[in-house]
Amino acid sequence: MSDDARLLGEVRDPDGRVVVLFVRTWQKKITRDHPELSDQLGQVLATVSTPDHVEPDPRPMRRRYYRRRVGPSRWMLVVVSFEQEPGRIITALATRKDPKRWQP
């Protein structure tokens, strides 16, 4: 197995579904596009396992997990695809914007 096909992390979301993060996704997508997250691996995984807010993504079979006051901004956002099992983290980013359906 190549290095980037290896698992970097695995968690369960609040519904008990297994969600994984591959080395290639972390290195070639998330930290390349969002270098401010390079030291936030634990927070990215924790956002999926213990989110403050969850909502559907505009694309089918995807969910958005949000966690407040972690990482380099107001919110950590992690998008998970459930088009396959286990679910896969496909991107993560720090954002200042509240989730669309957020009710404080």
N, C-alpha and C positions, 0 to 999 in steps of 0.2 A: 504494500500500500504506500502510495506516495505521501510525502510529508503533509501536503495540503489537503489530502482526503481524510486525515486523522481528525478525531473529535477533540475539540478544545474544552468543551463543557457540556454538561447535561443537567437539566432541572425538570421539575414538574410544575405546570402552571396551576392556578387555583382550582381548575376543573380536574386535575389529576393527570392531564395529558403530558407525555414525555416530549420535551423540546430539547433539541441539540444545537450546538454551534460548532461548525467545522473550522479548522485552522485556516483554510483558504478564504472563507467568508470573512473571518476576523482580519486577516492580513491583506487580502486583495480587494476588499470592499469597505468594511467598516473603518479600520484605522487608516486606510489610504484616503478615503473621502472625508473622514472626520478624525484627524490626528489628535485632537484634544481628548479623545476617548482611549488613547493607547494605554493608559494606566487605570482604566475603568472596567476591566473585564468582570470583576466580581460584581460591580454595580449593574452591568448589563444583564448578567444572569439573574441577579436578585430582582431586577425589574420584572422579569417574567414570572418568577416564583412568588413574589410578594408585591404585586403592583398596587398602586393607589387608585388606578382607574384602568378599565379595559373597555375597548369599543371595537366594532368591526372596522376593517380597512375598506376603502372603496373597491378594492379588488376582491372577488369572491375567494373563499377558503383562506383568508388571511385575517389576523387580529392584530390590534395595536395595544401594547402594554405600556402604561405610563407610571412613572414613580417620581414623586416630588422631592425636591431638595437633596438630590444626589447628583454627583458629577459636576461638570463645569457650568451648568446653567440651571434654570428654574425646574425643568423637567428632563427626565431621561425617557426617550421614546424607543421602544424596540418593536419591530414588525416581525411577526412569525407567520410562516406559510404552513398550512395544514393540508396542502395538496398531496402530501405523502406522509407516511408514518416512519419514524417519529416526526413531529413538527420540526421545522428548521427556522432558526433565526436567520433572516435574510438581510436585515440592516438594523442599525441603531444610530441614534443621534441625540444630541443635547439641543433643547429648544426652550425658548422663553414663552412661547404661545401656550395658552391653556388648551386642553383637548376640546374638540367641538362640543361634545356632550357632557363636559365637566360641570358638575353642580357642587360648588364648595359647601 
